[in-house]
Amino acid sequence: MVTVVAIDIDESLAVTMTEGASKPCAYTIVYKGEEVTQYETSADPRTIGGRIGLRNVICKRVPDYEKAAIDEALSEEIPKHTERLTEALGPQ
């Protein structure tokens, strides 16, 4: 799998997006150096719905994170990777 985007939410939490096998996006969520979960989705992280879905998975699987803090981090970080996401997923 080719890594499309790697986002460090903070020093303990990171999300890596790769091209999925059955769906366009595959996410791996790592917390304190340990893989918490992997999942595939058709939701584009450049859209509000895609970010909300990713945020919800993070908040469900990782303790002690507020939705607002995750929203803010994803909203700041994902636009930094627009070019790479467009290469992988096509135009929005």
PDB file with one MODEL, atoms N, CA, C and O in Angstrom:
MODEL        1
ATOM      1  N   MET A   1       0.833  -1.184   0.000  1.00  0.00           N
ATOM      2  CA  MET A   1       0.000   0.000   0.000  1.00  0.00           C
ATOM      3  C   MET A   1       0.877   1.247   0.000  1.00  0.00           C
ATOM      4  O   MET A   1       1.925   1.293   0.645  1.00  0.00           O
ATOM      5  N   VAL A   2       0.435   2.226  -0.719  1.00  0.00           N
ATOM      6  CA  VAL A   2       1.147   3.485  -0.812  1.00  0.00           C
ATOM      7  C   VAL A   2       0.537   4.473   0.174  1.00  0.00           C
ATOM      8  O   VAL A   2      -0.674   4.693   0.174  1.00  0.00           O
ATOM      9  N   THR A   3       1.380   5.066   1.010  1.00  0.00           N
ATOM     10  CA  THR A   3       0.888   6.083   1.937  1.00  0.00           C
ATOM     11  C   THR A   3       0.535   7.335   1.162  1.00  0.00           C
ATOM     12  O   THR A   3       1.360   7.872   0.422  1.00  0.00           O
ATOM     13  N   VAL A   4      -0.683   7.792   1.332  1.00  0.00           N
ATOM     14  CA  VAL A   4      -1.146   9.011   0.680  1.00  0.00           C
ATOM     15  C   VAL A   4      -0.857  10.201   1.580  1.00  0.00           C
ATOM     16  O   VAL A   4      -0.281  11.195   1.139  1.00  0.00           O
ATOM     17  N   VAL A   5      -1.257  10.098   2.842  1.00  0.00           N
ATOM     18  CA  VAL A   5      -1.101  11.196   3.794  1.00  0.00           C
ATOM     19  C   VAL A   5      -0.844  10.615   5.183  1.00  0.00           C
ATOM     20  O   VAL A   5      -1.452   9.620   5.577  1.00  0.00           O
ATOM     21  N   ALA A   6       0.063  11.252   5.913  1.00  0.00           N
ATOM     22  CA  ALA A   6       0.284  10.925   7.320  1.00  0.00           C
ATOM     23  C   ALA A   6       0.069  12.208   8.116  1.00  0.00           C
ATOM     24  O   ALA A   6       0.682  13.237   7.831  1.00  0.00           O
ATOM     25  N   ILE A   7      -0.800  12.137   9.106  1.00  0.00           N
ATOM     26  CA  ILE A   7      -1.141  13.310   9.911  1.00  0.00           C
ATOM     27  C   ILE A   7      -0.850  13.004  11.374  1.00  0.00           C
ATOM     28  O   ILE A   7      -1.351  12.026  11.930  1.00  0.00           O
ATOM     29  N   ASP A   8      -0.034  13.855  11.987  1.00  0.00           N
ATOM     30  CA  ASP A   8       0.197  13.769  13.426  1.00  0.00           C
ATOM     31  C   ASP A   8      -0.775  14.724  14.101  1.00  0.00           C
ATOM     32  O   ASP A   8      -0.650  15.943  13.978  1.00  0.00           O
ATOM     33  N   ILE A   9      -1.741  14.162  14.813  1.00  0.00           N
ATOM     34  CA  ILE A   9      -2.713  14.983  15.538  1.00  0.00           C
ATOM     35  C   ILE A   9      -2.006  15.666  16.710  1.00  0.00           C
ATOM     36  O   ILE A   9      -2.177  16.863  16.940  1.00  0.00           O
ATOM     37  N   ASP A  10      -1.222  14.899  17.435  1.00  0.00           N
ATOM     38  CA  ASP A  10      -0.354  15.416  18.489  1.00  0.00           C
ATOM     39  C   ASP A  10       0.758  14.396  18.693  1.00  0.00           C
ATOM     40  O   ASP A  10       0.921  13.493  17.872  1.00  0.00           O
ATOM     41  N   GLU A  11       1.528  14.524  19.777  1.00  0.00           N
ATOM     42  CA  GLU A  11       2.663  13.617  19.982  1.00  0.00           C
ATOM     43  C   GLU A  11       2.238  12.173  20.241  1.00  0.00           C
ATOM     44  O   GLU A  11       3.064  11.269  20.115  1.00  0.00           O
ATOM     45  N   SER A  12       0.989  11.934  20.595  1.00  0.00           N
ATOM     46  CA  SER A  12       0.509  10.589  20.913  1.00  0.00           C
ATOM     47  C   SER A  12      -0.370   9.965  19.843  1.00  0.00           C
ATOM     48  O   SER A  12      -0.542   8.746  19.823  1.00  0.00           O
ATOM     49  N   LEU A  13      -0.924  10.770  18.960  1.00  0.00           N
ATOM     50  CA  LEU A  13      -1.954  10.293  18.037  1.00  0.00           C
ATOM     51  C   LEU A  13      -1.608  10.647  16.594  1.00  0.00           C
ATOM     52  O   LEU A  13      -1.297  11.795  16.277  1.00  0.00           O
ATOM     53  N   ALA A  14      -1.670   9.636  15.727  1.00  0.00           N
ATOM     54  CA  ALA A  14      -1.387   9.850  14.309  1.00  0.00           C
ATOM     55  C   ALA A  14      -2.365   9.046  13.463  1.00  0.00           C
ATOM     56  O   ALA A  14      -2.874   8.007  13.883  1.00  0.00           O
ATOM     57  N   VAL A  15      -2.614   9.552  12.265  1.00  0.00           N
ATOM     58  CA  VAL A  15      -3.487   8.885  11.307  1.00  0.00           C
ATOM     59  C   VAL A  15      -2.731   8.789   9.988  1.00  0.00           C
ATOM     60  O   VAL A  15      -2.174   9.775   9.505  1.00  0.00           O
ATOM     61  N   THR A  16      -2.718   7.595   9.415  1.00  0.00           N
ATOM     62  CA  THR A  16      -2.113   7.398   8.103  1.00  0.00           C
ATOM     63  C   THR A  16      -3.203   6.962   7.144  1.00  0.00           C
ATOM     64  O   THR A  16      -3.976   6.052   7.442  1.00  0.00           O
ATOM     65  N   MET A  17      -3.262   7.613   5.991  1.00  0.00           N
ATOM     66  CA  MET A  17      -4.217   7.231   4.959  1.00  0.00           C
ATOM     67  C   MET A  17      -3.451   6.603   3.806  1.00  0.00           C
ATOM     68  O   MET A  17      -2.477   7.167   3.309  1.00  0.00           O
ATOM     69  N   THR A  18      -3.902   5.435   3.391  1.00  0.00           N
ATOM     70  CA  THR A  18      -3.345   4.759   2.229  1.00  0.00           C
ATOM     71  C   THR A  18      -4.470   4.496   1.245  1.00  0.00           C
ATOM     72  O   THR A  18      -5.643   4.710   1.551  1.00  0.00           O
ATOM     73  N   GLU A  19      -4.102   4.034   0.070  1.00  0.00           N
ATOM     74  CA  GLU A  19      -5.121   3.634  -0.895  1.00  0.00           C
ATOM     75  C   GLU A  19      -5.683   2.299  -0.436  1.00  0.00           C
ATOM     76  O   GLU A  19      -4.929   1.370  -0.147  1.00  0.00           O
ATOM     77  N   GLY A  20      -6.998   2.201  -0.367  1.00  0.00           N
ATOM     78  CA  GLY A  20      -7.638   0.992   0.116  1.00  0.00           C
ATOM     79  C   GLY A  20      -7.691  -0.108  -0.924  1.00  0.00           C
ATOM     80  O   GLY A  20      -7.521   0.143  -2.117  1.00  0.00           O
ATOM     81  N   ALA A  21      -7.927  -1.326  -0.467  1.00  0.00           N
ATOM     82  CA  ALA A  21      -8.052  -2.468  -1.364  1.00  0.00           C
ATOM     83  C   ALA A  21      -9.438  -2.504  -2.003  1.00  0.00           C
ATOM     84  O   ALA A  21      -9.565  -2.734  -3.206  1.00  0.00           O
ATOM     85  N   SER A  22     -10.476  -2.277  -1.197  1.00  0.00           N
ATOM     86  CA  SER A  22     -11.838  -2.356  -1.719  1.00  0.00           C
ATOM     87  C   SER A  22     -12.536  -1.002  -1.784  1.00  0.00           C
ATOM     88  O   SER A  22     -13.564  -0.862  -2.447  1.00  0.00           O
ATOM     89  N   LYS A  23     -11.982  -0.008  -1.097  1.00  0.00           N
ATOM     90  CA  LYS A  23     -12.546   1.348  -1.106  1.00  0.00           C
ATOM     91  C   LYS A  23     -11.394   2.329  -1.292  1.00  0.00           C
ATOM     92  O   LYS A  23     -10.238   1.965  -1.077  1.00  0.00           O
ATOM     93  N   PRO A  24     -11.686   3.560  -1.686  1.00  0.00           N
ATOM     94  CA  PRO A  24     -10.605   4.500  -2.005  1.00  0.00           C
ATOM     95  C   PRO A  24      -9.656   4.838  -0.854  1.00  0.00           C
ATOM     96  O   PRO A  24      -8.463   5.033  -1.086  1.00  0.00           O
ATOM     97  N   CYS A  25     -10.155   4.910   0.366  1.00  0.00           N
ATOM     98  CA  CYS A  25      -9.330   5.343   1.502  1.00  0.00           C
ATOM     99  C   CYS A  25      -9.231   4.241   2.550  1.00  0.00           C
ATOM    100  O   CYS A  25     -10.230   3.623   2.915  1.00  0.00           O
ATOM    101  N   ALA A  26      -8.021   4.007   3.025  1.00  0.00           N
ATOM    102  CA  ALA A  26      -7.802   3.098   4.146  1.00  0.00           C
ATOM    103  C   ALA A  26      -7.052   3.882   5.211  1.00  0.00           C
ATOM    104  O   ALA A  26      -6.020   4.490   4.928  1.00  0.00           O
ATOM    105  N   TYR A  27      -7.562   3.870   6.426  1.00  0.00           N
ATOM    106  CA  TYR A  27      -6.956   4.610   7.524  1.00  0.00           C
ATOM    107  C   TYR A  27      -6.365   3.655   8.547  1.00  0.00           C
ATOM    108  O   TYR A  27      -6.923   2.593   8.823  1.00  0.00           O
ATOM    109  N   THR A  28      -5.235   4.046   9.100  1.00  0.00           N
ATOM    110  CA  THR A  28      -4.644   3.378  10.248  1.00  0.00           C
ATOM    111  C   THR A  28      -4.485   4.443  11.324  1.00  0.00           C
ATOM    112  O   THR A  28      -3.863   5.481  11.096  1.00  0.00           O
ATOM    113  N   ILE A  29      -5.046   4.181  12.484  1.00  0.00           N
ATOM    114  CA  ILE A  29      -4.965   5.116  13.605  1.00  0.00           C
ATOM    115  C   ILE A  29      -3.999   4.528  14.627  1.00  0.00           C
ATOM    116  O   ILE A  29      -4.161   3.392  15.073  1.00  0.00           O
ATOM    117  N   VAL A  30      -2.987   5.323  14.992  1.00  0.00           N
ATOM    118  CA  VAL A  30      -1.955   4.891  15.929  1.00  0.00           C
ATOM    119  C   VAL A  30      -1.989   5.814  17.145  1.00  0.00           C
ATOM    120  O   VAL A  30      -1.950   7.037  17.015  1.00  0.00           O
ATOM    121  N   TYR A  31      -2.063   5.208  18.321  1.00  0.00           N
ATOM    122  CA  TYR A  31      -2.099   5.958  19.573  1.00  0.00           C
ATOM    123  C   TYR A  31      -0.983   5.445  20.476  1.00  0.00           C
ATOM    124  O   TYR A  31      -0.919   4.253  20.778  1.00  0.00           O
ATOM    125  N   LYS A  32      -0.121   6.329  20.896  1.00  0.00           N
ATOM    126  CA  LYS A  32       1.022   5.993  21.753  1.00  0.00           C
ATOM    127  C   LYS A  32       1.846   4.852  21.163  1.00  0.00           C
ATOM    128  O   LYS A  32       2.274   3.942  21.874  1.00  0.00           O
ATOM    129  N   GLY A  33       2.058   4.918  19.856  1.00  0.00           N
ATOM    130  CA  GLY A  33       2.898   3.941  19.173  1.00  0.00           C
ATOM    131  C   GLY A  33       2.235   2.617  18.853  1.00  0.00           C
ATOM    132  O   GLY A  33       2.861   1.754  18.237  1.00  0.00           O
ATOM    133  N   GLU A  34       0.995   2.432  19.252  1.00  0.00           N
ATOM    134  CA  GLU A  34       0.272   1.179  19.016  1.00  0.00           C
ATOM    135  C   GLU A  34      -0.858   1.400  18.020  1.00  0.00           C
ATOM    136  O   GLU A  34      -1.594   2.383  18.108  1.00  0.00           O
ATOM    137  N   GLU A  35      -0.987   0.485  17.079  1.00  0.00           N
ATOM    138  CA  GLU A  35      -2.099   0.570  16.135  1.00  0.00           C
ATOM    139  C   GLU A  35      -3.402   0.302  16.871  1.00  0.00           C
ATOM    140  O   GLU A  35      -3.566  -0.731  17.521  1.00  0.00           O
ATOM    141  N   VAL A  36      -4.323   1.248  16.760  1.00  0.00           N
ATOM    142  CA  VAL A  36      -5.611   1.138  17.440  1.00  0.00           C
ATOM    143  C   VAL A  36      -6.634   0.482  16.525  1.00  0.00           C
ATOM    144  O   VAL A  36      -7.372  -0.408  16.946  1.00  0.00           O
ATOM    145  N   THR A  37      -6.676   0.920  15.282  1.00  0.00           N
ATOM    146  CA  THR A  37      -7.642   0.363  14.340  1.00  0.00           C
ATOM    147  C   THR A  37      -7.228   0.677  12.912  1.00  0.00           C
ATOM    148  O   THR A  37      -6.448   1.594  12.653  1.00  0.00           O
ATOM    149  N   GLN A  38      -7.773  -0.111  11.997  1.00  0.00           N
ATOM    150  CA  GLN A  38      -7.664   0.134  10.566  1.00  0.00           C
ATOM    151  C   GLN A  38      -9.061   0.001   9.995  1.00  0.00           C
ATOM    152  O   GLN A  38      -9.846  -0.840  10.433  1.00  0.00           O
ATOM    153  N   TYR A  39      -9.366   0.836   9.014  1.00  0.00           N
ATOM    154  CA  TYR A  39     -10.646   0.680   8.336  1.00  0.00           C
ATOM    155  C   TYR A  39     -10.581   1.325   6.966  1.00  0.00           C
ATOM    156  O   TYR A  39      -9.747   2.193   6.709  1.00  0.00           O
ATOM    157  N   GLU A  40     -11.472   0.888   6.091  1.00  0.00           N
ATOM    158  CA  GLU A  40     -11.581   1.443   4.748  1.00  0.00           C
ATOM    159  C   GLU A  40     -12.907   2.168   4.611  1.00  0.00           C
ATOM    160  O   GLU A  40     -13.906   1.795   5.226  1.00  0.00           O
ATOM    161  N   THR A  41     -12.898   3.218   3.786  1.00  0.00           N
ATOM    162  CA  THR A  41     -14.103   4.010   3.583  1.00  0.00           C
ATOM    163  C   THR A  41     -14.089   4.638   2.202  1.00  0.00           C
ATOM    164  O   THR A  41     -13.035   4.806   1.589  1.00  0.00           O
ATOM    165  N   SER A  42     -15.256   4.975   1.731  1.00  0.00           N
ATOM    166  CA  SER A  42     -15.392   5.727   0.486  1.00  0.00           C
ATOM    167  C   SER A  42     -15.456   7.224   0.754  1.00  0.00           C
ATOM    168  O   SER A  42     -15.412   8.024  -0.180  1.00  0.00           O
ATOM    169  N   ALA A  43     -15.561   7.607   2.015  1.00  0.00           N
ATOM    170  CA  ALA A  43     -15.702   9.019   2.376  1.00  0.00           C
ATOM    171  C   ALA A  43     -14.394   9.767   2.141  1.00  0.00           C
ATOM    172  O   ALA A  43     -13.338   9.361   2.625  1.00  0.00           O
ATOM    173  N   ASP A  44     -14.477  10.846   1.404  1.00  0.00           N
ATOM    174  CA  ASP A  44     -13.321  11.672   1.059  1.00  0.00           C
ATOM    175  C   ASP A  44     -12.970  12.569   2.245  1.00  0.00           C
ATOM    176  O   ASP A  44     -13.828  13.322   2.706  1.00  0.00           O
ATOM    177  N   PRO A  45     -11.733  12.514   2.753  1.00  0.00           N
ATOM    178  CA  PRO A  45     -11.376  13.325   3.921  1.00  0.00           C
ATOM    179  C   PRO A  45     -11.368  14.825   3.644  1.00  0.00           C
ATOM    180  O   PRO A  45     -11.295  15.622   4.578  1.00  0.00           O
ATOM    181  N   ARG A  46     -11.443  15.218   2.378  1.00  0.00           N
ATOM    182  CA  ARG A  46     -11.492  16.646   2.044  1.00  0.00           C
ATOM    183  C   ARG A  46     -12.878  17.228   2.280  1.00  0.00           C
ATOM    184  O   ARG A  46     -13.042  18.448   2.309  1.00  0.00           O
ATOM    185  N   THR A  47     -13.882  16.360   2.449  1.00  0.00           N
ATOM    186  CA  THR A  47     -15.247  16.826   2.685  1.00  0.00           C
ATOM    187  C   THR A  47     -15.548  16.827   4.182  1.00  0.00           C
ATOM    188  O   THR A  47     -14.876  16.158   4.967  1.00  0.00           O
ATOM    189  N   ILE A  48     -16.556  17.580   4.554  1.00  0.00           N
ATOM    190  CA  ILE A  48     -16.964  17.615   5.964  1.00  0.00           C
ATOM    191  C   ILE A  48     -17.368  16.221   6.434  1.00  0.00           C
ATOM    192  O   ILE A  48     -16.987  15.796   7.525  1.00  0.00           O
ATOM    193  N   GLY A  49     -18.133  15.516   5.618  1.00  0.00           N
ATOM    194  CA  GLY A  49     -18.576  14.173   5.991  1.00  0.00           C
ATOM    195  C   GLY A  49     -17.418  13.211   6.196  1.00  0.00           C
ATOM    196  O   GLY A  49     -17.432  12.401   7.122  1.00  0.00           O
ATOM    197  N   GLY A  50     -16.421  13.301   5.335  1.00  0.00           N
ATOM    198  CA  GLY A  50     -15.246  12.441   5.468  1.00  0.00           C
ATOM    199  C   GLY A  50     -14.465  12.731   6.737  1.00  0.00           C
ATOM    200  O   GLY A  50     -14.007  11.811   7.415  1.00  0.00           O
ATOM    201  N   ARG A  51     -14.311  14.015   7.060  1.00  0.00           N
ATOM    202  CA  ARG A  51     -13.605  14.395   8.290  1.00  0.00           C
ATOM    203  C   ARG A  51     -14.394  13.985   9.530  1.00  0.00           C
ATOM    204  O   ARG A  51     -13.815  13.516  10.510  1.00  0.00           O
ATOM    205  N   ILE A  52     -15.712  14.161   9.490  1.00  0.00           N
ATOM    206  CA  ILE A  52     -16.543  13.779  10.641  1.00  0.00           C
ATOM    207  C   ILE A  52     -16.473  12.273  10.870  1.00  0.00           C
ATOM    208  O   ILE A  52     -16.380  11.820  12.012  1.00  0.00           O
ATOM    209  N   GLY A  53     -16.516  11.507   9.804  1.00  0.00           N
ATOM    210  CA  GLY A  53     -16.407  10.054   9.941  1.00  0.00           C
ATOM    211  C   GLY A  53     -15.086   9.642  10.569  1.00  0.00           C
ATOM    212  O   GLY A  53     -15.052   8.802  11.469  1.00  0.00           O
ATOM    213  N   LEU A  54     -14.001  10.234  10.093  1.00  0.00           N
ATOM    214  CA  LEU A  54     -12.682   9.940  10.651  1.00  0.00           C
ATOM    215  C   LEU A  54     -12.616  10.373  12.112  1.00  0.00           C
ATOM    216  O   LEU A  54     -12.113   9.635  12.958  1.00  0.00           O
ATOM    217  N   ARG A  55     -13.119  11.559  12.406  1.00  0.00           N
ATOM    218  CA  ARG A  55     -13.144  12.053  13.786  1.00  0.00           C
ATOM    219  C   ARG A  55     -13.910  11.100  14.697  1.00  0.00           C
ATOM    220  O   ARG A  55     -13.462  10.800  15.803  1.00  0.00           O
ATOM    221  N   ASN A  56     -15.055  10.629  14.239  1.00  0.00           N
ATOM    222  CA  ASN A  56     -15.873   9.740  15.067  1.00  0.00           C
ATOM    223  C   ASN A  56     -15.162   8.428  15.367  1.00  0.00           C
ATOM    224  O   ASN A  56     -15.252   7.914  16.482  1.00  0.00           O
ATOM    225  N   VAL A  57     -14.457   7.882  14.381  1.00  0.00           N
ATOM    226  CA  VAL A  57     -13.706   6.647  14.618  1.00  0.00           C
ATOM    227  C   VAL A  57     -12.591   6.905  15.627  1.00  0.00           C
ATOM    228  O   VAL A  57     -12.377   6.106  16.539  1.00  0.00           O
ATOM    229  N   ILE A  58     -11.886   8.011  15.464  1.00  0.00           N
ATOM    230  CA  ILE A  58     -10.816   8.347  16.410  1.00  0.00           C
ATOM    231  C   ILE A  58     -11.384   8.466  17.822  1.00  0.00           C
ATOM    232  O   ILE A  58     -10.849   7.867  18.755  1.00  0.00           O
ATOM    233  N   CYS A  59     -12.456   9.227  17.988  1.00  0.00           N
ATOM    234  CA  CYS A  59     -13.029   9.451  19.324  1.00  0.00           C
ATOM    235  C   CYS A  59     -13.607   8.175  19.929  1.00  0.00           C
ATOM    236  O   CYS A  59     -13.626   8.025  21.151  1.00  0.00           O
ATOM    237  N   LYS A  60     -14.074   7.266  19.099  1.00  0.00           N
ATOM    238  CA  LYS A  60     -14.622   6.003  19.594  1.00  0.00           C
ATOM    239  C   LYS A  60     -13.507   5.064  20.061  1.00  0.00           C
ATOM    240  O   LYS A  60     -13.671   4.334  21.039  1.00  0.00           O
ATOM    241  N   ARG A  61     -12.388   5.088  19.363  1.00  0.00           N
ATOM    242  CA  ARG A  61     -11.316   4.125  19.620  1.00  0.00           C
ATOM    243  C   ARG A  61     -10.203   4.614  20.539  1.00  0.00           C
ATOM    244  O   ARG A  61      -9.471   3.810  21.115  1.00  0.00           O
ATOM    245  N   VAL A  62     -10.076   5.930  20.674  1.00  0.00           N
ATOM    246  CA  VAL A  62      -8.960   6.494  21.437  1.00  0.00           C
ATOM    247  C   VAL A  62      -9.522   7.270  22.627  1.00  0.00           C
ATOM    248  O   VAL A  62     -10.375   8.139  22.447  1.00  0.00           O
ATOM    249  N   PRO A  63      -9.056   6.965  23.839  1.00  0.00           N
ATOM    250  CA  PRO A  63      -9.586   7.646  25.026  1.00  0.00           C
ATOM    251  C   PRO A  63      -9.088   9.084  25.148  1.00  0.00           C
ATOM    252  O   PRO A  63      -8.036   9.444  24.618  1.00  0.00           O
ATOM    253  N   ASP A  64      -9.856   9.879  25.847  1.00  0.00           N
ATOM    254  CA  ASP A  64      -9.436  11.215  26.284  1.00  0.00           C
ATOM    255  C   ASP A  64      -9.237  12.241  25.178  1.00  0.00           C
ATOM    256  O   ASP A  64      -8.433  13.159  25.337  1.00  0.00           O
ATOM    257  N   TYR A  65      -9.936  12.112  24.077  1.00  0.00           N
ATOM    258  CA  TYR A  65      -9.875  13.135  23.036  1.00  0.00           C
ATOM    259  C   TYR A  65     -11.262  13.710  22.829  1.00  0.00           C
ATOM    260  O   TYR A  65     -12.239  12.973  22.696  1.00  0.00           O
ATOM    261  N   GLU A  66     -11.342  15.016  22.803  1.00  0.00           N
ATOM    262  CA  GLU A  66     -12.599  15.715  22.560  1.00  0.00           C
ATOM    263  C   GLU A  66     -12.819  15.844  21.054  1.00  0.00           C
ATOM    264  O   GLU A  66     -11.872  16.043  20.293  1.00  0.00           O
ATOM    265  N   LYS A  67     -14.069  15.729  20.641  1.00  0.00           N
ATOM    266  CA  LYS A  67     -14.393  15.855  19.221  1.00  0.00           C
ATOM    267  C   LYS A  67     -13.931  17.189  18.649  1.00  0.00           C
ATOM    268  O   LYS A  67     -13.429  17.239  17.526  1.00  0.00           O
ATOM    269  N   ALA A  68     -14.094  18.263  19.406  1.00  0.00           N
ATOM    270  CA  ALA A  68     -13.715  19.592  18.910  1.00  0.00           C
ATOM    271  C   ALA A  68     -12.221  19.677  18.618  1.00  0.00           C
ATOM    272  O   ALA A  68     -11.818  20.283  17.625  1.00  0.00           O
ATOM    273  N   ALA A  69     -11.404  19.080  19.468  1.00  0.00           N
ATOM    274  CA  ALA A  69      -9.949  19.112  19.262  1.00  0.00           C
ATOM    275  C   ALA A  69      -9.554  18.310  18.027  1.00  0.00           C
ATOM    276  O   ALA A  69      -8.681  18.728  17.266  1.00  0.00           O
ATOM    277  N   ILE A  70     -10.191  17.165  17.826  1.00  0.00           N
ATOM    278  CA  ILE A  70      -9.909  16.346  16.645  1.00  0.00           C
ATOM    279  C   ILE A  70     -10.393  17.067  15.393  1.00  0.00           C
ATOM    280  O   ILE A  70      -9.689  17.090  14.384  1.00  0.00           O
ATOM    281  N   ASP A  71     -11.593  17.660  15.445  1.00  0.00           N
ATOM    282  CA  ASP A  71     -12.110  18.449  14.312  1.00  0.00           C
ATOM    283  C   ASP A  71     -11.119  19.531  13.908  1.00  0.00           C
ATOM    284  O   ASP A  71     -10.797  19.691  12.730  1.00  0.00           O
ATOM    285  N   GLU A  72     -10.644  20.266  14.899  1.00  0.00           N
ATOM    286  CA  GLU A  72      -9.719  21.369  14.632  1.00  0.00           C
ATOM    287  C   GLU A  72      -8.433  20.857  13.983  1.00  0.00           C
ATOM    288  O   GLU A  72      -7.959  21.427  13.001  1.00  0.00           O
ATOM    289  N   ALA A  73      -7.875  19.788  14.532  1.00  0.00           N
ATOM    290  CA  ALA A  73      -6.630  19.244  13.989  1.00  0.00           C
ATOM    291  C   ALA A  73      -6.812  18.746  12.558  1.00  0.00           C
ATOM    292  O   ALA A  73      -5.980  19.025  11.695  1.00  0.00           O
ATOM    293  N   LEU A  74      -7.891  18.014  12.302  1.00  0.00           N
ATOM    294  CA  LEU A  74      -8.135  17.507  10.946  1.00  0.00           C
ATOM    295  C   LEU A  74      -8.412  18.650   9.976  1.00  0.00           C
ATOM    296  O   LEU A  74      -7.946  18.624   8.837  1.00  0.00           O
ATOM    297  N   SER A  75      -9.163  19.645  10.418  1.00  0.00           N
ATOM    298  CA  SER A  75      -9.475  20.794   9.558  1.00  0.00           C
ATOM    299  C   SER A  75      -8.229  21.599   9.209  1.00  0.00           C
ATOM    300  O   SER A  75      -8.169  22.215   8.144  1.00  0.00           O
ATOM    301  N   GLU A  76      -7.245  21.601  10.085  1.00  0.00           N
ATOM    302  CA  GLU A  76      -5.987  22.301   9.814  1.00  0.00           C
ATOM    303  C   GLU A  76      -5.044  21.458   8.958  1.00  0.00           C
ATOM    304  O   GLU A  76      -4.387  21.985   8.060  1.00  0.00           O
ATOM    305  N   GLU A  77      -4.974  20.164   9.226  1.00  0.00           N
ATOM    306  CA  GLU A  77      -3.978  19.309   8.583  1.00  0.00           C
ATOM    307  C   GLU A  77      -4.376  18.812   7.194  1.00  0.00           C
ATOM    308  O   GLU A  77      -3.537  18.779   6.294  1.00  0.00           O
ATOM    309  N   ILE A  78      -5.621  18.431   7.003  1.00  0.00           N
ATOM    310  CA  ILE A  78      -6.032  17.862   5.713  1.00  0.00           C
ATOM    311  C   ILE A  78      -5.823  18.836   4.558  1.00  0.00           C
ATOM    312  O   ILE A  78      -5.340  18.411   3.508  1.00  0.00           O
ATOM    313  N   PRO A  79      -6.160  20.122   4.691  1.00  0.00           N
ATOM    314  CA  PRO A  79      -5.910  21.047   3.576  1.00  0.00           C
ATOM    315  C   PRO A  79      -4.434  21.171   3.187  1.00  0.00           C
ATOM    316  O   PRO A  79      -4.123  21.531   2.052  1.00  0.00           O
ATOM    317  N   LYS A  80      -3.540  20.883   4.102  1.00  0.00           N
ATOM    318  CA  LYS A  80      -2.109  20.925   3.790  1.00  0.00           C
ATOM    319  C   LYS A  80      -1.718  19.837   2.790  1.00  0.00           C
ATOM    320  O   LYS A  80      -0.660  19.913   2.167  1.00  0.00           O
ATOM    321  N   HIS A  81      -2.574  18.829   2.639  1.00  0.00           N
ATOM    322  CA  HIS A  81      -2.275  17.677   1.791  1.00  0.00           C
ATOM    323  C   HIS A  81      -3.213  17.580   0.586  1.00  0.00           C
ATOM    324  O   HIS A  81      -3.377  16.506   0.007  1.00  0.00           O
ATOM    325  N   THR A  82      -3.820  18.692   0.216  1.00  0.00           N
ATOM    326  CA  THR A  82      -4.814  18.691  -0.863  1.00  0.00           C
ATOM    327  C   THR A  82      -4.250  18.141  -2.165  1.00  0.00           C
ATOM    328  O   THR A  82      -4.906  17.347  -2.838  1.00  0.00           O
ATOM    329  N   GLU A  83      -3.054  18.552  -2.523  1.00  0.00           N
ATOM    330  CA  GLU A  83      -2.468  18.100  -3.789  1.00  0.00           C
ATOM    331  C   GLU A  83      -2.296  16.583  -3.806  1.00  0.00           C
ATOM    332  O   GLU A  83      -2.653  15.927  -4.784  1.00  0.00           O
ATOM    333  N   ARG A  84      -1.761  16.038  -2.749  1.00  0.00           N
ATOM    334  CA  ARG A  84      -1.548  14.584  -2.669  1.00  0.00           C
ATOM    335  C   ARG A  84      -2.881  13.836  -2.641  1.00  0.00           C
ATOM    336  O   ARG A  84      -3.013  12.784  -3.266  1.00  0.00           O
ATOM    337  N   LEU A  85      -3.855  14.363  -1.930  1.00  0.00           N
ATOM    338  CA  LEU A  85      -5.175  13.729  -1.889  1.00  0.00           C
ATOM    339  C   LEU A  85      -5.840  13.761  -3.257  1.00  0.00           C
ATOM    340  O   LEU A  85      -6.494  12.794  -3.647  1.00  0.00           O
ATOM    341  N   THR A  86      -5.683  14.852  -3.988  1.00  0.00           N
ATOM    342  CA  THR A  86      -6.262  14.953  -5.329  1.00  0.00           C
ATOM    343  C   THR A  86      -5.600  13.952  -6.267  1.00  0.00           C
ATOM    344  O   THR A  86      -6.275  13.357  -7.108  1.00  0.00           O
ATOM    345  N   GLU A  87      -4.291  13.756  -6.137  1.00  0.00           N
ATOM    346  CA  GLU A  87      -3.598  12.750  -6.947  1.00  0.00           C
ATOM    347  C   GLU A  87      -4.152  11.357  -6.675  1.00  0.00           C
ATOM    348  O   GLU A  87      -4.332  10.565  -7.600  1.00  0.00           O
ATOM    349  N   ALA A  88      -4.420  11.059  -5.408  1.00  0.00           N
ATOM    350  CA  ALA A  88      -4.882   9.725  -5.026  1.00  0.00           C
ATOM    351  C   ALA A  88      -6.368   9.511  -5.274  1.00  0.00           C
ATOM    352  O   ALA A  88      -6.777   8.434  -5.707  1.00  0.00           O
ATOM    353  N   LEU A  89      -7.184  10.538  -5.000  1.00  0.00           N
ATOM    354  CA  LEU A  89      -8.638  10.372  -5.032  1.00  0.00           C
ATOM    355  C   LEU A  89      -9.313  11.045  -6.218  1.00  0.00           C
ATOM    356  O   LEU A  89     -10.490  10.797  -6.481  1.00  0.00           O
ATOM    357  N   GLY A  90      -8.592  11.885  -6.928  1.00  0.00           N
ATOM    358  CA  GLY A  90      -9.192  12.647  -8.015  1.00  0.00           C
ATOM    359  C   GLY A  90      -9.732  13.958  -7.497  1.00  0.00           C
ATOM    360  O   GLY A  90      -9.684  14.235  -6.298  1.00  0.00           O
ATOM    361  N   PRO A  91     -10.253  14.773  -8.421  1.00  0.00           N
ATOM    362  CA  PRO A  91     -10.789  16.067  -7.995  1.00  0.00           C
ATOM    363  C   PRO A  91     -11.980  15.896  -7.061  1.00  0.00           C
ATOM    364  O   PRO A  91     -12.707  14.904  -7.118  1.00  0.00           O
ATOM    365  N   GLN A  92     -12.150  16.873  -6.218  1.00  0.00           N
ATOM    366  CA  GLN A  92     -13.230  16.822  -5.229  1.00  0.00           C
ATOM    367  C   GLN A  92     -14.547  17.140  -5.864  1.00  0.00           C
ATOM    368  O   GLN A  92     -15.574  17.146  -5.186  1.00  0.00           O
TER     369      GLN A  92
ENDMDL
END
